[in-house]
Amino acid sequence: MNKLKKLVMATGLLLSISAFALNGTTEAATTTHKVQSGDTYWKVASKFGVPVNSLMQANNVKSSALYVGQSLVIPSATISEADKDLMARLVRAEAVGEPYAGKVAVATVILNRVASPDFPNSIREVIYQISNGYYAFTPVQNGQINQPADAASKQAVNEALAFRGQGSGSLFFYNPKTAVSQWITSREVTVTIGNHRFAK
């Protein structure tokens, strides 16, 4: 998916994982992660749902070289477990039957909207946004968002979080076979994955 997958960590390396309570208080909850053979910055970031860029910046990484015994700090997650679950439920509902990459792309659209000045600035507000009298996402309207998320959708959210800050900036997605809005089809297409066309 990107060059960061090629950054390999040495076997036996311990990662320090710091936790931050999302109610605004810091907790002294630090864990260690023993790096296994084949681990990469990308894999670790995807596992913990933190941006690869943040992981590397937090450790002032200048190269991909890592050494046994070296400790890496994993930056605190900025997304609550409740928001991650909400995202995963929307991903499941919007991308059921779609390729895994399409699930990641749907989650990325949510994160891109949070970062955009043209949309609300929280995951919950983005997902439940009403525009012109309609919910922005059909599963909110029809109740499918209330179904539990599957494992693939949960992992897709973590991967989107790891990928955060990279990519082509998709803010929309639609099925070109069923879309009736001329406005949405006029947007600049960034990628097509499965039945979904992503745009900005």
Secondary structure, DSSP 8 states (H G I E B T S, - for coil): --GGGG-B--TT-EEEEEEE-TTS-EEEEEEEEE--TT-BHHHHHHHHT--HHHHHHHTT--SS---TT-EEEE---SS-HHHHHHHHHHHHHHHTTS-HHHHHHHHHHHHHHHHSTTS-SSHHHHHT-EETTEESSHHHHHSGGGS---HHHHHHHHHHHHHTT-S----EEE-TTT---HHHHTS-EEEEETTEEEE-
